[in-house]
Amino acid sequence: MKKLLLVESPSKCKTIQAILGSEWQVEASFGHFTELAKDGEDSLGFTMHSDTNKIECRYQLTEGKGQQVVAKLRAAVKNASEVVLATDGDREGEGIAWHLQQQLHLRNPKRAVYNQITPTAVKAAITNAHQLDLNLISAQRARQCLDRLIGFKVSPLVRRTSGGSSAGRVQSVALHIVCQREREINTFVPITYWSVWTEYTEGFTAFYAGSSEIEPVLDDQDVTDDASEVNAESTVESKRVLSEAEAARIIQVARNHPHIVREATGVTAQKSPLPPFITSSLQQAASVRLGLSPEETMKVAQELFEGVDLPQGRKGLITYHRTDSTSLAPEFCAEVKEWLSKHDPDNVPKKTTRHREQATAQSAHEAIRPTYLSITPKTVRDHLSAKQHQLYELIWR
């Protein structure tokens, strides 16, 4: 009898099957195959018990696909000597693994989680398999209930009172943020100012820094540039002069008096590399540089993660693409250092830069990175679609 590994996406099956060999059978759940039933009060599919502060959920198989998937997987389980649940390692993946346990009647199933589809990562995940994470499962089930509660209870109210079409757990909050931002834009009072500077033939520039005289100027910290990026580097600028007449007076003074360099100071500045991609920063970079929508970016990233056919076999080219962590595995950092030593020895860092995680980061996965440094964008150009190659090059570089 073969061992059975269950994943979410059928695209992964071929890649993982090639890794594990003939002793294993790899099957897919095709994502979610269950949903909350549409019964009970307001067809919510769950009951909230106020006396015990518990929620009783009632699930059903999705029409068509759900019944077919479960029937096929139950047959596979009967002929398997061991079953390992290897759905994605996030909240939704854990929820799918729990539903697989329930529908396939598995007792204490093994749970394998991997961040990249490589022989080392997949085999290590199976070797170090653990129990299902009940906290993640509860979070996923709560997400489903919130979606249903807001969608079914609030949407009718929105349609009756404001003429809107629907409400949602995410979309309503996003709409609120957009409306707040629009109000700020509408109440913003623009300020006209002039910057004054001198450019010298020696190749440097001097910015006006104010004088001891009382004059209408504005400090940079008193102005919020609404168009600036959140993490944009600050640039040198003169004091902001609030009248054209004053700006002209300052220019005339500068032209009528000699300029003296009183002090020259040399500073060596060190700049840390940007943090590796997380889901949101990858979507932003792909939008700006490649013109891809967030949906397109995640679709292409999914394809690169699950694996593509190359001359050396089917390979997953990037790590899991749904992550909010900027951390990198120590073995990968060592591999990068070795690669740089061979190909770019002048740029080998003395120590590895560690980027501070956001306080809200779950850190369940690594940052988005290539799985094989030896597979460069140039070597796989002819085996990827245009979008796949563009995104892979963006991540690899």
Sine and cosine of phi, psi and omega as CSV:
sin_phi,cos_phi,sin_psi,cos_psi,sin_omega,cos_omega
0.00,0.00,0.61,-0.80,0.00,-1.00
-1.00,0.04,0.37,-0.93,0.15,-0.99
-1.00,0.09,0.52,-0.85,-0.10,-1.00
-0.90,-0.44,0.81,-0.59,0.07,-1.00
-0.91,-0.41,0.81,-0.58,-0.04,-1.00
-0.95,-0.32,0.81,-0.58,0.01,-1.00
-0.85,-0.52,0.01,-1.00,0.01,-1.00
-1.00,0.06,-0.80,0.60,-0.17,-0.99
-0.99,-0.14,0.71,-0.70,0.05,-1.00
-0.91,0.42,-0.37,0.93,0.01,-1.00
-0.92,0.40,-0.44,0.90,0.02,-1.00
-0.97,0.25,-0.45,0.89,-0.16,-0.99
-0.83,0.56,-0.74,0.68,-0.06,-1.00
-0.90,0.44,-0.66,0.75,-0.01,-1.00
-0.91,0.41,-0.74,0.68,-0.05,-1.00
-0.95,0.31,-0.57,0.82,0.04,-1.00
-0.86,0.51,-0.65,0.76,0.02,-1.00
-0.91,0.42,-0.51,0.86,0.01,-1.00
-0.97,0.26,-0.69,0.72,-0.15,-0.99
-1.00,0.07,-0.42,0.91,0.05,-1.00
1.00,0.08,-0.17,-0.98,-0.16,-0.99
-0.96,0.28,-0.23,0.97,0.00,-1.00
-0.96,0.26,-0.23,0.97,-0.06,-1.00
-0.88,-0.48,0.48,-0.88,0.18,-0.98
-0.88,-0.48,0.80,-0.60,-0.04,-1.00
-0.94,-0.35,0.84,-0.54,-0.01,-1.00
-0.79,-0.61,0.34,-0.94,-0.07,-1.00
-0.87,-0.49,0.50,-0.87,0.07,-1.00
-1.00,-0.02,-0.11,0.99,-0.07,-1.00
0.84,0.54,0.73,0.69,0.02,-1.00
0.97,0.26,-0.56,-0.83,0.01,-1.00
-0.95,0.33,0.73,-0.68,0.03,-1.00
-0.83,-0.56,0.05,1.00,0.09,-1.00
-0.80,-0.60,0.29,-0.96,0.05,-1.00
-0.46,-0.89,0.30,-0.95,0.09,-1.00
-0.90,0.43,0.67,-0.74,0.04,-1.00
-0.92,0.40,0.40,-0.92,0.03,-1.00
-0.97,-0.23,0.92,0.38,0.00,-1.00
-0.68,-0.73,0.01,-1.00,0.00,-1.00
0.97,0.24,-0.27,-0.96,-0.04,-1.00
-0.88,0.48,0.80,-0.59,0.00,-1.00
0.82,0.58,0.39,0.92,0.01,-1.00
0.84,0.55,0.56,0.83,-0.05,-1.00
-0.95,0.31,-0.53,0.85,-0.04,-1.00
1.00,0.07,0.12,0.99,0.08,-1.00
-0.48,-0.88,0.34,-0.94,0.00,-1.00
-0.82,-0.57,0.77,-0.64,0.04,-1.00
-0.99,-0.10,0.86,-0.51,0.00,-1.00
-0.99,-0.16,0.97,-0.24,-0.06,-1.00
-0.93,0.38,-0.46,0.89,-0.04,-1.00
-0.95,0.31,-0.48,0.88,-0.01,-1.00
-0.91,-0.40,-0.04,1.00,-0.05,-1.00
0.83,0.56,0.61,0.80,0.02,-1.00
-0.85,-0.53,0.39,-0.92,0.02,-1.00
-0.88,-0.48,0.79,-0.62,0.04,-1.00
-0.98,-0.19,0.92,-0.40,-0.03,-1.00
-0.99,-0.14,0.58,-0.82,0.05,-1.00
-0.84,-0.55,0.84,-0.54,-0.09,-1.00
-0.94,-0.35,0.41,-0.91,0.10,-0.99
-0.63,-0.78,0.40,-0.92,0.06,-1.00
-0.95,0.31,0.60,-0.80,0.04,-1.00
-0.91,0.43,0.56,-0.83,-0.05,-1.00
-0.88,0.48,0.69,-0.72,0.05,-1.00
0.97,0.22,-0.99,0.16,-0.12,-0.99
-0.89,0.45,-0.68,0.73,-0.09,-1.00
-0.86,0.51,-0.72,0.70,-0.02,-1.00
-0.92,0.40,-0.65,0.76,0.02,-1.00
-0.91,0.42,-0.69,0.73,-0.02,-1.00
-0.89,0.45,-0.75,0.67,-0.04,-1.00
-0.90,0.44,-0.66,0.75,0.02,-1.00
-0.87,0.49,-0.69,0.72,0.00,-1.00
-0.91,0.41,-0.67,0.74,-0.05,-1.00
-0.95,0.31,-0.56,0.83,0.06,-1.00
-0.89,0.46,-0.63,0.78,0.05,-1.00
-0.91,0.42,-0.63,0.78,0.01,-1.00
-0.92,0.38,-0.61,0.80,0.00,-1.00
-0.90,0.44,-0.62,0.78,-0.01,-1.00
-0.88,0.48,-0.51,0.86,-0.05,-1.00
-0.98,-0.20,0.25,0.97,-0.05,-1.00
-0.95,-0.32,0.62,-0.79,0.06,-1.00
-0.99,0.11,-0.36,0.93,-0.02,-1.00
-0.40,-0.92,0.60,-0.80,0.00,-1.00
-0.84,-0.54,0.79,-0.62,0.04,-1.00
-0.85,-0.53,0.78,-0.62,0.04,-1.00
-1.00,-0.01,0.89,-0.45,-0.08,-1.00
-0.81,-0.59,0.65,0.76,0.11,-0.99
-0.94,0.35,0.15,-0.99,-0.05,-1.00
-0.83,0.56,0.46,-0.89,-0.11,-0.99
-1.00,0.04,0.29,0.96,0.03,-1.00
-0.99,-0.17,-0.14,-0.99,-0.06,-1.00
-0.85,0.52,-0.74,0.68,-0.03,-1.00
-0.92,0.39,-0.64,0.77,0.02,-1.00
-0.89,0.45,-0.62,0.78,0.02,-1.00
-0.92,0.39,-0.62,0.78,0.05,-1.00
-0.89,0.45,-0.67,0.74,0.04,-1.00
-0.89,0.45,-0.66,0.76,0.03,-1.00
-0.87,0.49,-0.64,0.76,0.02,-1.00
-0.91,0.42,-0.67,0.74,0.04,-1.00
-0.92,0.40,-0.55,0.83,0.11,-0.99
-0.88,0.47,-0.69,0.72,0.04,-1.00
-0.85,0.52,-0.70,0.71,-0.04,-1.00
-0.92,0.39,-0.74,0.68,-0.10,-1.00
-0.97,0.26,-0.48,0.88,-0.03,-1.00
-0.99,-0.14,0.02,1.00,0.06,-1.00
0.83,0.55,0.78,0.63,0.00,-1.00
-1.00,-0.02,0.70,-0.71,0.04,-1.00
-0.98,-0.18,0.85,-0.53,0.02,-1.00
0.73,0.69,0.85,0.52,-0.02,-1.00
-0.93,0.37,0.44,-0.90,0.07,-1.00
-0.99,0.15,0.63,-0.78,-0.02,-1.00
-0.87,-0.49,0.89,-0.45,0.01,-1.00
-0.94,-0.34,0.74,-0.68,-0.01,-1.00
-0.80,-0.60,0.78,-0.62,0.02,-1.00
-0.73,-0.68,0.46,-0.89,-0.05,-1.00
-0.98,-0.20,-0.24,0.97,-0.01,-1.00
-0.50,-0.87,0.52,-0.85,-0.02,-1.00
-1.00,-0.08,0.99,0.15,0.09,-1.00
-0.78,-0.63,0.38,-0.92,0.00,-1.00
-0.81,0.59,-0.70,0.72,-0.03,-1.00
-0.89,0.45,-0.73,0.68,-0.08,-1.00
-0.93,0.37,-0.71,0.71,-0.05,-1.00
-0.91,0.40,-0.72,0.69,-0.02,-1.00
-0.92,0.40,-0.61,0.80,0.04,-1.00
-0.91,0.41,-0.61,0.79,0.01,-1.00
-0.90,0.44,-0.64,0.77,0.02,-1.00
-0.94,0.35,-0.66,0.75,0.01,-1.00
-0.89,0.46,-0.62,0.79,-0.05,-1.00
-0.98,-0.21,0.52,0.86,-0.01,-1.00
-0.86,0.51,0.53,-0.85,-0.06,-1.00
-0.71,-0.70,-0.13,-0.99,0.01,-1.00
-0.99,0.13,0.28,-0.96,0.07,-1.00
-0.90,0.45,0.56,-0.83,0.00,-1.00
-1.00,0.01,0.97,-0.25,-0.08,-1.00
-0.91,0.40,-0.51,0.86,0.03,-1.00
-0.92,0.39,-0.69,0.73,0.04,-1.00
-0.91,0.41,-0.62,0.79,0.02,-1.00
-0.89,0.46,-0.71,0.70,0.01,-1.00
-0.89,0.45,-0.62,0.79,0.02,-1.00
-0.90,0.43,-0.64,0.77,-0.01,-1.00
-0.93,0.36,-0.66,0.75,0.01,-1.00
-0.92,0.39,-0.60,0.80,0.05,-1.00
-0.91,0.42,-0.61,0.80,0.04,-1.00
-0.87,0.49,-0.69,0.72,0.02,-1.00
-0.88,0.47,-0.68,0.73,-0.01,-1.00
-0.91,0.42,-0.65,0.76,0.02,-1.00
-0.90,0.43,-0.67,0.74,0.04,-1.00
-0.85,0.53,-0.72,0.69,-0.04,-1.00
-0.94,0.35,-0.67,0.74,-0.05,-1.00
-0.89,0.46,-0.74,0.67,-0.03,-1.00
-0.95,0.31,-0.69,0.73,-0.03,-1.00
-0.90,0.43,-0.67,0.74,-0.09,-1.00
-1.00,0.08,-0.50,0.87,-0.08,-1.00
-1.00,-0.10,-0.61,0.79,-0.09,-1.00
-1.00,0.02,-0.58,0.81,-0.05,-1.00
-0.83,0.56,-0.72,0.69,0.04,-1.00
-0.86,0.50,-0.61,0.79,0.03,-1.00
-0.90,0.43,-0.65,0.76,0.02,-1.00
-0.89,0.46,-0.69,0.73,-0.01,-1.00
-0.90,0.43,-0.59,0.81,-0.04,-1.00
-0.97,0.25,-0.56,0.83,-0.15,-0.99
-0.99,-0.14,-0.59,0.81,-0.12,-0.99
-0.86,-0.51,-0.13,0.99,-0.04,-1.00
0.99,0.15,0.05,1.00,0.05,-1.00
-0.94,0.34,0.26,-0.96,-0.08,-1.00
-1.00,0.01,-0.61,0.80,-0.08,-1.00
-0.28,-0.96,0.21,-0.98,0.11,-0.99
-0.81,-0.59,0.39,-0.92,-0.02,-1.00
-0.43,-0.90,0.38,-0.93,-0.02,-1.00
-0.84,0.55,-0.61,0.79,-0.03,-1.00
-0.98,-0.20,-0.73,0.68,-0.13,-0.99
-0.91,0.42,-0.56,0.83,-0.02,-1.00
-0.94,0.35,-0.63,0.78,0.05,-1.00
-0.92,0.39,-0.68,0.73,0.02,-1.00
-0.88,0.47,-0.65,0.76,0.03,-1.00
-0.90,0.44,-0.62,0.79,0.04,-1.00
-0.89,0.46,-0.67,0.74,0.01,-1.00
-0.90,0.44,-0.68,0.73,0.01,-1.00
-0.88,0.47,-0.68,0.74,0.01,-1.00
-0.91,0.42,-0.65,0.76,0.07,-1.00
-0.86,0.51,-0.70,0.71,-0.02,-1.00
-0.90,0.43,-0.65,0.76,0.00,-1.00
-0.90,0.44,-0.62,0.78,0.04,-1.00
-0.90,0.43,-0.65,0.76,0.03,-1.00
-0.89,0.46,-0.64,0.77,0.02,-1.00
-0.90,0.43,-0.68,0.74,-0.04,-1.00
-0.93,0.37,-0.50,0.87,-0.01,-1.00
-1.00,-0.07,-0.04,1.00,-0.02,-1.00
-0.93,0.37,0.74,-0.67,0.02,-1.00
-0.96,-0.27,0.94,-0.34,-0.02,-1.00
-0.94,0.34,0.54,-0.84,0.00,-1.00
-0.85,-0.53,0.81,-0.59,0.03,-1.00
-1.00,0.03,0.76,-0.65,0.01,-1.00
-0.56,-0.83,0.24,-0.97,0.00,-1.00
-0.85,-0.53,0.64,-0.77,0.12,-0.99
-0.96,-0.27,0.62,-0.78,-0.06,-1.00
-0.82,-0.58,0.77,-0.64,0.04,-1.00
-0.47,-0.88,0.24,-0.97,0.01,-1.00
-0.82,-0.58,0.75,-0.67,0.08,-1.00
-0.96,-0.26,0.79,-0.62,-0.06,-1.00
-0.97,-0.22,0.50,-0.87,-0.01,-1.00
-0.90,0.43,-0.34,0.94,0.02,-1.00
-0.95,0.31,-0.17,0.98,0.10,-0.99
0.97,-0.25,0.25,0.97,0.06,-1.00
-0.78,-0.63,0.20,-0.98,-0.09,-1.00
-0.80,-0.59,0.65,-0.76,0.07,-1.00
-0.90,-0.44,0.77,-0.64,0.00,-1.00
-0.98,-0.19,0.59,-0.81,0.03,-1.00
-0.91,0.41,0.80,-0.60,-0.08,-1.00
-0.92,-0.39,0.23,0.97,0.00,-1.00
1.00,-0.02,0.13,-0.99,0.02,-1.00
-0.63,-0.77,0.03,-1.00,0.00,-1.00
-0.97,0.25,-0.23,0.97,0.00,-1.00
-0.97,0.26,0.46,-0.89,0.06,-1.00
-0.97,0.26,0.86,-0.51,-0.07,-1.00
-0.54,-0.84,0.44,-0.90,-0.02,-1.00
-0.98,0.19,1.00,0.00,0.05,-1.00
-0.81,-0.58,0.29,-0.96,-0.05,-1.00
-0.75,-0.66,0.80,-0.59,0.04,-1.00
-0.95,0.32,0.50,-0.86,0.00,-1.00
-0.85,0.52,-0.60,0.80,-0.07,-1.00
-0.94,0.33,-0.21,0.98,0.02,-1.00
-1.00,0.06,-0.06,1.00,-0.07,-1.00
-0.85,-0.52,0.74,-0.67,0.11,-0.99
-0.97,-0.24,0.91,-0.42,0.00,-1.00
-0.99,0.17,0.94,-0.33,-0.11,-0.99
-0.92,0.39,-0.32,0.95,-0.07,-1.00
-0.99,-0.13,-0.06,1.00,-0.06,-1.00
-0.98,0.22,0.46,-0.89,0.05,-1.00
-0.98,0.22,0.41,-0.91,-0.08,-1.00
-0.88,0.48,-0.70,0.71,-0.08,-1.00
-0.96,-0.29,0.36,0.93,-0.02,-1.00
-0.92,0.39,0.61,-0.79,0.01,-1.00
-0.95,0.31,0.64,-0.77,0.01,-1.00
-0.96,0.29,0.63,-0.78,0.01,-1.00
-0.92,-0.38,0.45,-0.90,0.00,-1.00
-0.94,0.35,0.70,-0.72,0.00,-1.00
-0.51,-0.86,0.40,-0.92,0.00,-1.00
-0.97,0.22,0.20,-0.98,0.20,-0.98
-0.84,0.54,0.62,-0.78,-0.05,-1.00
-1.00,0.05,0.91,-0.41,-0.04,-1.00
-1.00,0.01,0.75,-0.67,-0.17,-0.99
-1.00,-0.06,0.03,1.00,0.06,-1.00
-0.66,-0.75,0.57,-0.82,-0.01,-1.00
-0.92,0.38,-0.56,0.83,0.00,-1.00
-0.90,0.43,-0.66,0.75,0.01,-1.00
-0.92,0.39,-0.63,0.77,0.03,-1.00
-0.89,0.46,-0.66,0.75,0.03,-1.00
-0.90,0.43,-0.62,0.78,0.02,-1.00
-0.89,0.45,-0.68,0.73,-0.02,-1.00
-0.90,0.44,-0.65,0.76,0.01,-1.00
-0.89,0.46,-0.66,0.75,-0.01,-1.00
-0.91,0.42,-0.66,0.75,0.04,-1.00
-0.87,0.49,-0.69,0.73,-0.02,-1.00
-0.90,0.45,-0.56,0.83,-0.01,-1.00
-0.97,0.25,-0.46,0.89,-0.09,-1.00
-1.00,-0.03,-0.07,1.00,-0.05,-1.00
-0.80,-0.60,0.56,-0.83,0.03,-1.00
-0.93,0.36,0.49,-0.87,0.02,-1.00
-0.95,-0.30,0.72,-0.70,-0.05,-1.00
-0.83,-0.56,0.74,-0.67,0.12,-0.99
-1.00,0.09,0.94,-0.33,-0.06,-1.00
-1.00,0.10,-0.51,0.86,-0.05,-1.00
-0.41,-0.91,0.62,-0.78,0.06,-1.00
-0.81,-0.59,0.82,-0.58,-0.03,-1.00
-0.82,-0.58,0.78,-0.62,0.06,-1.00
-0.99,-0.12,0.72,-0.69,-0.01,-1.00
-0.78,-0.63,0.76,-0.65,0.10,-0.99
-1.00,-0.09,0.89,-0.46,-0.04,-1.00
-0.97,-0.25,0.67,-0.74,0.07,-1.00
-0.93,-0.38,0.73,-0.68,-0.03,-1.00
-0.88,-0.48,0.83,-0.55,0.01,-1.00
-0.96,0.27,0.53,-0.85,0.05,-1.00
-0.91,0.42,0.42,-0.91,0.04,-1.00
-0.90,0.43,0.48,-0.88,0.03,-1.00
-0.91,0.42,0.45,-0.89,0.04,-1.00
-0.90,0.43,0.25,-0.97,-0.09,-1.00
-0.93,0.37,0.64,-0.77,0.31,-0.95
-0.92,-0.39,0.01,-1.00,-0.09,-1.00
-0.83,0.56,-0.77,0.64,-0.08,-1.00
-0.92,0.40,-0.67,0.74,-0.03,-1.00
-0.94,0.33,-0.52,0.85,0.08,-1.00
-0.91,0.41,-0.68,0.73,0.02,-1.00
-0.89,0.45,-0.66,0.75,0.01,-1.00
-0.91,0.42,-0.73,0.68,-0.02,-1.00
-0.90,0.43,-0.65,0.76,0.00,-1.00
-0.92,0.40,-0.55,0.84,0.04,-1.00
-0.93,0.36,-0.72,0.70,-0.06,-1.00
-0.95,0.30,-0.71,0.70,-0.13,-0.99
-1.00,0.00,-0.54,0.84,-0.10,-0.99
-0.92,-0.38,-0.20,0.98,-0.01,-1.00
0.96,0.29,0.41,0.91,0.00,-1.00
-1.00,-0.04,0.63,-0.77,0.10,-1.00
-0.97,0.26,0.33,-0.94,0.05,-1.00
-0.82,0.57,-0.62,0.79,0.00,-1.00
-0.91,0.41,-0.69,0.72,0.03,-1.00
-0.89,0.46,-0.67,0.74,-0.01,-1.00
-0.86,0.51,-0.72,0.69,-0.03,-1.00
-0.94,0.35,-0.55,0.84,0.04,-1.00
-0.91,0.42,-0.73,0.68,-0.01,-1.00
-0.92,0.38,-0.65,0.76,0.03,-1.00
-0.88,0.47,-0.62,0.79,0.05,-1.00
-0.87,0.49,-0.66,0.75,0.01,-1.00
-0.91,0.42,-0.67,0.74,0.01,-1.00
-0.92,0.39,-0.57,0.82,0.01,-1.00
-0.94,0.33,-0.71,0.71,-0.09,-1.00
-0.95,0.31,-0.46,0.89,0.08,-1.00
0.81,-0.59,0.57,-0.82,0.06,-1.00
-0.77,-0.64,0.44,-0.90,-0.02,-1.00
-0.99,0.16,0.85,-0.53,0.01,-1.00
-0.82,-0.57,0.25,-0.97,0.04,-1.00
-0.83,0.56,-0.53,0.85,0.00,-1.00
-1.00,0.04,0.18,0.98,0.01,-1.00
0.92,-0.40,0.01,-1.00,0.01,-1.00
-0.99,0.17,0.80,-0.60,-0.10,-0.99
-0.75,-0.66,0.68,-0.74,0.22,-0.97
-0.99,0.10,0.85,-0.52,-0.20,-0.98
-1.00,-0.04,-0.34,0.94,0.00,-1.00
-0.73,-0.69,0.27,-0.96,0.07,-1.00
-0.98,0.22,0.04,-1.00,-0.08,-1.00
-0.86,0.51,0.73,-0.68,-0.20,-0.98
-0.99,-0.11,0.01,1.00,0.09,-1.00
-0.94,-0.33,1.00,-0.04,-0.10,-0.99
-0.47,-0.88,0.49,-0.87,0.09,-1.00
-0.87,-0.50,0.31,0.95,-0.03,-1.00
-0.96,-0.26,0.64,-0.77,0.06,-1.00
-0.98,-0.18,0.14,0.99,-0.04,-1.00
-0.97,0.24,0.46,-0.89,0.05,-1.00
-0.80,-0.59,0.60,-0.80,-0.01,-1.00
-0.89,0.45,0.66,-0.75,0.00,-1.00
-0.83,0.56,-0.62,0.79,-0.01,-1.00
-0.92,0.40,-0.53,0.85,0.05,-1.00
-0.94,0.33,-0.66,0.75,0.03,-1.00
-0.87,0.49,-0.63,0.78,0.04,-1.00
-0.92,0.40,-0.61,0.79,0.03,-1.00
-0.91,0.41,-0.64,0.77,0.03,-1.00
-0.90,0.44,-0.68,0.73,0.00,-1.00
-0.88,0.47,-0.64,0.77,0.03,-1.00
-0.92,0.40,-0.65,0.76,0.01,-1.00
-0.90,0.43,-0.68,0.73,0.02,-1.00
-0.90,0.43,-0.61,0.79,0.00,-1.00
-0.86,0.50,-0.55,0.83,-0.02,-1.00
-1.00,0.08,-0.62,0.78,-0.17,-0.99
-0.96,-0.28,-0.38,0.92,-0.03,-1.00
-0.48,-0.88,0.91,0.42,-0.13,-0.99
-0.88,0.48,-0.40,0.92,-0.02,-1.00
-0.95,0.31,-0.29,0.96,-0.07,-1.00
-0.92,-0.40,0.40,0.91,0.06,-1.00
-0.98,0.21,0.88,-0.47,-0.03,-1.00
-0.95,0.32,0.52,-0.85,0.04,-1.00
-0.94,0.34,-0.54,0.84,0.06,-1.00
-0.62,-0.79,0.42,-0.91,-0.04,-1.00
-0.98,0.20,0.76,-0.65,0.03,-1.00
-0.96,0.29,0.75,-0.66,0.06,-1.00
-0.93,-0.36,0.84,-0.54,0.00,-1.00
-1.00,-0.08,0.67,-0.74,-0.03,-1.00
-0.95,0.32,0.74,-0.68,0.02,-1.00
-0.97,0.24,0.51,-0.86,0.13,-0.99
-0.93,0.37,0.50,-0.87,-0.05,-1.00
-0.88,0.48,-0.48,0.88,-0.05,-1.00
-1.00,-0.04,0.02,1.00,-0.04,-1.00
-0.92,0.39,0.70,-0.71,0.02,-1.00
-0.99,0.16,-0.46,0.89,0.05,-1.00
0.84,0.55,0.55,0.84,0.03,-1.00
-0.98,0.21,-0.37,0.93,-0.03,-1.00
-0.73,-0.69,0.20,-0.98,0.17,-0.99
-0.95,0.30,0.08,-1.00,0.18,-0.98
-0.93,0.36,0.18,-0.98,0.03,-1.00
-0.98,0.19,0.84,-0.54,-0.06,-1.00
-0.48,-0.88,0.25,-0.97,0.09,-1.00
-0.93,0.37,0.53,-0.85,0.07,-1.00
-1.00,0.02,-0.46,0.89,0.00,-1.00
-0.77,-0.63,0.94,-0.33,0.04,-1.00
-0.91,0.41,-0.45,0.89,-0.03,-1.00
-0.94,0.33,-0.35,0.93,0.04,-1.00
-1.00,-0.04,1.00,-0.01,-0.05,-1.00
-0.99,0.13,0.35,-0.94,0.04,-1.00
-0.82,0.57,-0.57,0.82,-0.02,-1.00
-0.92,0.40,-0.62,0.78,-0.08,-1.00
-0.96,0.28,-0.32,0.95,-0.05,-1.00
-0.91,-0.41,0.16,0.99,-0.06,-1.00
-0.81,0.59,-0.68,0.73,-0.08,-1.00
-0.97,0.23,-0.10,0.99,-0.07,-1.00
-0.92,-0.39,0.04,1.00,0.01,-1.00
-0.88,-0.48,0.43,-0.90,0.14,-0.99
-0.94,0.34,0.20,-0.98,-0.03,-1.00
-0.86,0.51,-0.71,0.71,-0.02,-1.00
-0.93,0.36,-0.64,0.77,0.03,-1.00
-0.87,0.49,-0.69,0.72,-0.02,-1.00
-0.92,0.40,-0.66,0.75,0.00,-1.00
-0.88,0.47,-0.71,0.70,-0.05,-1.00
-0.95,0.32,-0.64,0.77,0.02,-1.00
-0.89,0.45,-0.66,0.75,0.04,-1.00
-0.90,0.44,-0.64,0.77,0.03,-1.00
-0.88,0.48,-0.69,0.73,-0.02,-1.00
-0.95,0.31,-0.69,0.73,-0.07,-1.00
-0.90,0.44,-0.63,0.78,-0.04,-1.00
-0.98,0.20,0.00,0.00,0.00,0.00
